[in-house]
Amino acid sequence: MVSFQYSPLDATLREIRLLVLHPASANSWDSTLEISLIKSQLGGPITYSALSYTWGEPQPTYPILLDGMEFKVRRNLLEALRYFRSTKDRLTMWVDAICINQDDIRERESQVALIRNVYKEAEIVWAWLGAGNPTQVRSAFYFLHNLASRELKNITEDLRHAKIPRAETMQLVESEATNDTYVRRWLDVAYLLDSLWFSRMWVIQEVVMGQKVYVVCGHLGVSWDEVISLACGFILKYWFHVVSGMRYTRRYKLITEKLFSLSLSARQINEIARARMVRMELPRLTEISDTDFRPKTVYQMASHYQHFNITEPRDRVYALLGILEEYNNNIKCPSISYSIPLADLYWEIIKSDIEYIRNLDFLSEALGQDRPYGTPSWVPYWHDGILKKDRETPIISLELAPEITYKATATTLPFCYFNSRLKALRIAGFTGAVIRQVGEICDLSDFDNLINSETRHSRQMQHLSHIFDNWTSILDIKDILGGSLPYKLDIDGDNPSEKQGKAYQFISMINMINEIHEWSTEKLFATYESKVQMHSTVRFITATSKQTYLGTRQLEATKHRRLFITHGEKFGLGPKATQPGDVVVFFYGCRVPMILRPVKALHMWRVVGEAYCQYEMNGEMLEPDIAATRYTLGVPDMLFWVI
């Protein structure tokens, strides 16, 4: 049979293709799918629906008839079209795998630029999750309706509960969770929301831009706005209480893992719902200049949605451009090109980010030594869509602004430009010191899969105690601190000994608080309490919860990091890849110091990662007496070639 051949589209007329799905012949479910393609223009008179789905397997292998000729599609799309096919009427749809010539890279680029409008002008967007188990799907949709009704009722009665839980609802959820019927329903919802569709990067734009969005599984479907969005808001607020209630059921250990994945799915869905809400409310938001939810640059948006999946690394950027254009924040967006080298694309969005925010914060997310061959070390670690669970928490995300901020090079402005041939950045800064010794790595990966939060925290603190034993032994301060965790920030006496001073400096470092003499444990707790009152679901702030918070902060500050000591006998925290011979560098316009590794044969450098250097996080290295020392030692300002 002759294979189908596309006729070209006129990009100047904003032409698109639409498929017409013909009715099933002789009421046969298994009969061959017959489709016709028609051309249309965006804004034209033809009404259509758009399909949002996951591609699935790498290559299409299932034949259909397209304008009477053979055309192959993937299994998930084949199933979707069978379910949507009528026995009487034709259905006009837009489906990317069929309506775009995937073998024509120029057409792909021009059509991807139009996708925002394709979904915006669609009468309905169908979000296809798959065929599913009919009984399980029916149960899940029924329960999601129930949760959405509760959420709507809570918000209607008290707007304050749009963000925080309601006491009576907490108690009801906990009591219901002991019932086997409710346990089964929660599991059905968990299986439904575990669909790969919810974690797909392109879904964000498709849902955000759609006028009406329906989530479909098999023959059943629900409204995104009326059910999915509201229900997931409820799940996020009360998930902890659901798990607490199920603690006393017979199958607790068997179901907690699935419920844990439910909370992650709900969080991703909530991110999409939030972006959709902003798009729907844009006129009102513009009037009151409320831009808190809108990203300032392409880089910030790509970073924000880094947990969503992609198969083509460039789509980490391109899948979000339509939303950014809709926000109309005068954001400079790159042109869509699937032939552009990755390094060039990421430099383009990094350059715009630097021009807007006037700092080098992007280096906190640099790939570093985890880079695959041929990829620069300065490219963001999330560029390829592969989730890296063993990454350290970015230091700048641990600021308790405005109380704790990091300004390693004070208010200096960045100097950074890109060499396309070398795929290298040239950045202005100065060296701090060379690392001579490192401690053990605080690797907490083995405990990440423990569902019970109390057990996980306890095991993590035990491991942290072992790591701190190693670090304090290296620094010779173990006898000062003892073995009780978490270490507190309180200082006894106005004139501590040199050893005590080093111990206090160590405690300050593992809490990432630079000015220890202006801080105490109680001040840190006060900051914690203010954050709890604004955002948390915690009902009462107890002594235990304070200790847990302090321990959690020390875990976040130190996990996947290791102690380092420089030749100047200063010490700090660096990524797990840090090794002797690496150099602490201060880049102008960078809020934290960076650790670089010299590539001596090339006279260039590679990024290792962020560094936390006690008493060097607030511009101290730029103070006149210290700056003069740098020049005396023959270490002037310089331009670093970073590859």
N, C-alpha and C positions, 0 to 999 in steps of 0.2 A: 504493500500500500504506500502511496506517495505521502511523504511527510509534509507537514504544514510549513509554509513560508510566509513571514510577515511582510506587509507593505509598509513603507516608512511613514512616520508621523511628521507633521509640520510644526516644529517647535515654536515658530514665530506666531502661530495661531493658538498656542497652548492646547494643542490637540491631545486627546487621550483615547484609549480604546475601552469599550465596554463589552462585556460578554452577555449574550442572550442564552440562558439555560432553557433548553427545550423540554416540554413535558415528557414524562416516562411513557414509553410505548407499551400498550397492552397491560398497564398497571404492574409492570414487572420491576421489582426493586433492583435486580441484577442486570437489567438491560443496559446496553452501552450508553454512556453519557454523550449527548449530542449538544454541541455549543456552536454558536455563530458569533463572530466579532463584528462590531460596528464602530465607526469613528465618531467622536463627539468633541465639542469644545467645552472647556470649563466655563461655567456660567450659561451653558446652552439649555435648550428646552427639555432635554431628555432627563427624566427622573430615574434614579438608580439607588441601590444599596451598596455598601462596601463591606468586604469581608476582612476581618482581623483574625489571624490564626498563626500557628507555628508551622514552619516548613517540614520539620522532621528529618528524615533520612537525607544524606548528601545528594543523591541523584534521583531524578524522577524515573519511575519504571512502569507505571500503570497507564495503559493506553486509553484514550478517549477520542472522540471524533470532533475535530475543530474545523468548521467549514467543510465538512465531508472528508477531511484528511486526518491521518493519525498524528496525535500529539500526546506526549507522555507527561504525567503529573505524579506528584508524591502521594503516598497513601492517605495522609491526614486530609489533604485537599480533596481527594477522591471521595472520602467518607462525607466530608462537609457538603459537597455538591449533591451527593445522593440524598442526604437528609433535607436539603433545601429544595430539591427538585419537586415540582408539583405534578399531579396527574392530569391537570387541565390547562393551566396557564403558564405562559413564559415568564421568566424572571430575569430582569436586567441587573447586572452586578458589576462591580469593579473588583478584580482579584489580581494582585501584583504578579504572581507567577505566570498568569496567562495574558494579562493585558499589557505587560511590558516585555519586550524582546530581551530576555536575560543574556543573550549572547552578543548583543550590541552594546558595548560599553558606553558609547556616546548617548544612545537613547536612554540607557539606565540613568545616567547622570542628569539628563534633562527632565526625565520623569520623576526622579526622586525629589527634585526641586519643586515639583508640583503636588506632591503627596499631601502636604498640609491642606491645600484647597480641595483635593479629591475627597478627603474625609469630611472636610467642613461642609461641602456642598451635597454630600450623600444624604438621602432621606433618612436612612437608618444605617447604623454601623452594627454589624453582627459580630460579636466576639465568640468565636468557635473554640470550645474547650476539648472537643472530641466526642465520641459516641457515649462512653461511660456506661456504668451499670444502672439501668433504669430505676430500680428500687432504691439504690443508694443515692442517685441524683435527685429523685423526687423527695426523699427524706431530707437531703441537704438543703434544697431550695426552700422547702417548707420551714425548716428551722431558721434559715437566713431571713425569711420573711418575719418570723417571730422576733428575732434579735433586732431587726430594723425597726419594727413597731415599738419595741421597748426603748430603743435609742431615741426615736422621734418623740415619744411621750416624755422622756426625761428632759430633752432639750426644750420642748414646748413648755413644760411646767416650770423649768428653771434654766435660763440660758447659761448660768454658771457651769452647768453640767455638760456643756458642749465639750469641755476640755478635761474635767476631773470627775472621778466616780462619785456616785451617790450612795450614802451609807445603807439605806434600805435595800437598794439594788444589790450591793455587795453581799449582804446577808442572804438574800433570796438566791443569788447565783451560787453561793457556797452550799446552801442547803439542797438545791436542785442537783448539784453535781454529784451527790451521793446516790442518785437514782440511776439505775442501769439504763433506763430508756433515754435519759438525757445524755449519758455517757456515749451511747451508740450514736445519738444525733450529732454530738460534738465531733466524734470520729468521722462521721459521714461528711461533715463540713470540712474537716481537715483534709480528707482525701480529695474533695472537690477543689479546694483552694491550693492544693499542692500541684495543680496543673502547671506545666512549663509555660503556658501562655501568660500567666501573671508575672513572670520574671523576665519576659522578652522586652528588649530595649525599645523596639519600634512601637510596642503597645502603648507607651506613654503618649506619643503624638496622636495615635489613632483614636484613643479614648478621649484625650483632651480636646481634640478638634471636632469630634462627632456631635451632631445636634441631638440625636437620640441614640443611646447605646444599650444594646440588649446582650446579655451573656447567655449563650446557648450551649447546652450539653445534650446531645441526642435530640429528642423531640421536645425537650423542655427548655424554658428560658425565663429569665427575670430581668428587670430593669436595673441598669448600673446605678443610677441616681437614687431610685426609690428603695433598692434592696442592698446591693453589694456594698456601696459606699457607706451607708448607714450601719449595716451589720458589722463591717470591719472596724468602724469607729467604736462600736460596742465591745467587740472582741479585744481590741487593744487596751481598753480601759479596765476590763474585768477579767482578762486572761489569768492573771495571778490568782484571783479568787476562785476561778473555775478549777485550776490545778490544786489549790488548797482544799477545796471541797472534795476532790477526787482522791485525795491522799488516803482516805479511809476505805476506799473501794478495793475489791479483791484484785483487780487487774491494773492497779496503779502503775507498776513498773513497766507494764506492757504498752500502756497508752500514753505515758508522759512524753516519749520521744516524738510521737505523732503530734501531740498537742504543742510541743516546742516548735515544730515546723509550722504549725498553724499560726503562731504568733509572728514568725518571720514573714509568712505570706501576707498576713493582715497588715504588717508594717509596710510592705512594698505596695499593696493595694492602696493604703492610706496616702502614700506619696503620690500615686497617680491621681487619687481623688482630690488631693490638695491642689495639684497643678490644674486640674479641671475646674475646680471652684474659682481659682484665680482668673482663668480664661473667661468663665461665665460672668464674673463680676468686674471685668476690666473697666467698663464705663464708670462704675461707682468708685473703684479704686483710684482711677485717674483723677476724679474730682477731689478726693480727700488726700491725694499724694501718698497713698499707702503702698509703698513698694517693698515692704519687708519680705514678702514671699517671692519676689521676682529676682532672679539672679542678675548680677551686674555684668558678667562676661560669659562667653561660651565655655571657657575653661571651668569656671565655677559650676556651671550647670552640668557639664560632663562629669566633674568630680562628685557632685551631689548624687547623681544617679549611677554611680560606679558599680553598684551591686546588681544591676540588671544585665541580662545576658546578651551577647552579640556573637556572631560568627565571623563577620568582617570587621577588623579593628577600626577602620575609618568610620564605621557606622556609630561608634561611640560618640562621634561628633555630629555626623550628618542626620542621625535619627532625631536630634533635638532642635535642629535649625528652624523647622517650621514653627515650633512653639515660641522660640525666641523672636522670630519675625512677627508673630501674632502679638507678643507683649509690646512690641514697638518701643523698645527702650533705646533706640539708636545704637544698638549693639552691632559692632562690626563682625559680620559672619563670613567665613571662608567660602569660596566657590566649591561646588561639589565636583570632585574629581577622584575616580577610583584608580587612577594611574599615578597620582602624586605620592612620592615616598612618605612613609609614616613620619619620619623625623621632620620633614618640611611642613606637614600638616600640623603637627603638634607645636612646632615653633610658631606657626601662624597664630594659633589660639593663645599660646603663652605670651607672645609679643603683645597682643591686644590686652591680655590680663595685666601685664606689667605696666602698660601705658595708662590703664584705668586705675589700678589700686596702688601703683608706685612702690611696689616691693617685690621680693623674690619668694613669696610664700609657696610657689609651685615646687620649689626644691624640697619641701617637706614631704612631698609625695613622689620623689624621684625613685626610679626603679632600682638604682644602685647596683649591687653585685649580683642581684637575682636576674639580671638581664640575659635574655637569650643572645646567641651569637649574632653580631651585626646590628644589634639595637643599642643606641646610645644610653648611657647610664642616667642621663638627666630626664629621659622620657618618663611620664607618670606611670606608676606601677599598674594602674588599672586600665591601661590603654588596650590590652588584648582581651579583656573580658574574663580572664582567668582569676578567680577569687583566691587571694593569697592570705590564708588564715594566720600565718605566722609572721605577719607584719606587726611592727611596733606601733603603738598609738602615736600619731603626730604630736610633737611637743606643743605646738601652738594651739592644739585643741584642748590642752590641759590648763590653759589659762583660766583663771577665775576673774575675768574682767568685770569691773575695772580694778579690782583689788590686786590681781596678779597679772602682769603683762610682761612680755619678753621683747626687748629692743636691743639685741646684741650689738648692733652698730648704730644705736641711737636713732636719730631722725635723718640719717643719710639717705640719698636717693640712689637707685640701682644704675649700674652701667653694664649692659648686657646686649650682645648682638650675636648673630648666627652666621656660621660659614656653611653654606649649602654643600659645597664639595666635600668638606671634612665631616659634615654632620656634627659639628662641634659648636659649643657656646664659648664666647670669650667674655669673662666676667671679672670686674674689678673688685679687689679686696686685698687682704693681707693674711699672712700665716700667723697662727697663734703659737703652737708648739707641736713637737713630734711625739707620738705615743710610744712609750717604751715597754709597757706591761699591761695585760688585760686580765680580768677575772672570769669566772664561769658565766655562762649564758643563763639568764633567767628564762628558761623555756617552759611555758605553761600549756603547751599544745595538748599534752596527754589528758588534761582535765577539762578541755573545752566541751567534750561530749557528755559530761555528767549533767543529767537533767535536774537533779535536786540541787537547788541553788545553795542551800546550807552546806551540803556535802562538798560541792564544788569549791565554795569559798574556803572551807576548812582545809581541804587538800592543797589548795593553792597557797594558803598561808603557811602550811607546813613546808612546802617546797621553797617558799620565799625565805623562810627561816634558815634553811640549808644554804641558799645562795648568799644571804646576808652574812652567814658565818664565814663563807669563803671571802667575801669582799672585806669584811671588818678585820679578818686575819691578815690579809694583804696590807691593809692600812694600819695594822697594829693598834686597833681601838676596840677590840672585842671585849676586853675587860671593863671598859667604860660603859658600854651599852648593855651588856648582859644579853639574855636571850628572849626577852618578852616582846612579842609583836602584837599590834603595830607600834613602832617606835614613835614616841611623842616629841613635840617640838619645844616643850618647856625648858627654860634655861635656869639652872640654879647658880646664883651668885653673879656678881658684876665682873669678876676678874677670873675667868676660867683659865686653866692651864693650857699649854699648847696642845696636849693630847685631847683634853676636853673640847677645845676649839675645833679640832679636826673631827671629833665625834658629832658635835653640833652641826658642823658643815655637812657631814654625811647624812644626818637626819633631814636637813633642809634639802639636800640633793634628791633623796628618794621620795620627797613630797613635791619636788620641783618648785620650791619657793625660794627665790633668790635672796631676799633680804631677811635672813633669819632673825636678826636682832629686833626687827619690827613686828615679828610674828610670834604667835603662841598657838598651842592646840586649840584653846578656847576661841581665838579669833578665826581659825579655820572652820571650827564648828559653827560659828555665827554665820559665816558665808554659806555653809551647807544648809543651815536652817532657813535662810532667806530664799535659797533655791528651792527647797522643799515646799515652802509655803506658796511659791509661785507655780511650780510645775508638777510636783510629785503626787503619787497616789498614797503615800505614807500617811496614816491617820495620826499617829503619835510619834514624836521624836524622843526616843529613849536613849539611855546611856549605851545600851547594846547597839542601837542603830548608829550612834555616833562612832563607836569603835569600829563597826563594820564599814562605815564610810571612810574612816581614816585608813583602814586596811585596804579597802578597794582602791583608794587613790594611790597608795604605794604600789599596789599590783599594776595599775594602769601605767604608772610612771616607769616601772622597771621591767615589765614583761617584754621578752624578746630583745632585751638590751643586756649589756655587760659593762662592768666597771672598767675604766681605763685610767692609767697614770702616765703623765707626760714626763719628759726629761727635766722639766722645770719643777717636778714634784707636785704639780697640780693634778686634781683628779675630777672625773666626770662620768657621764653615761653616754654610751654610743650604741649603735646597732649591733646585732649579734655577729655581723661579718667583720667588725673592727678587729684589727690585728696590729702588732708592733710594727712601726715604720709608717703607719698612716699619719696624716697630718690634720690638725685642727685648723680650719680656715674661717676667716670672717669676711663675708661678702658684703659690700655696701648695699644697703636696702634690704638685707635679709634679717629677719627677726631673730633667728637662732644661728649659732655657729654650725658649720658643716664639716664632716670628716671626709677628706679626699685621699685617694691612693695614687701616688705618682706612677705614671707609665714612662719610665726613664728612657726607653728606647725611642719614644716619640716626643719626649719633652712635653707631655700632656698629663692630664689628670682624669680620674674616674671618680664618680660620686660613690661614697659608701653609705652615707645617710646623715641624719641630724645628730648633733651633739648637745648634751646639756653640761655646761661648764659653770660650776658654782662661782658666784661673784664675777661672772663675765657675761651676764645675760641682759644687762641694762646699760650698755654703752661704756662699761668701765675700761675696755681696751682702747677707747678713744680719748680718755682723760690725758691731759698734757704730759704728766710725769711718766705714765705707762707708754704713751705713744713715742716719747723721746727715747725710751729704753729700746723699743722696737728698732728704731733707726740705728741706735748705738750697736745693736747686735747684728746689723747688716741685713735686716729683714724689712725692706721698705714696701710700700704699696706696689702691687703688681697686677698684671692681667693674666688670668688663668685660662688656659685652653682646656675645656671640660668636654670629654667625649663619652 
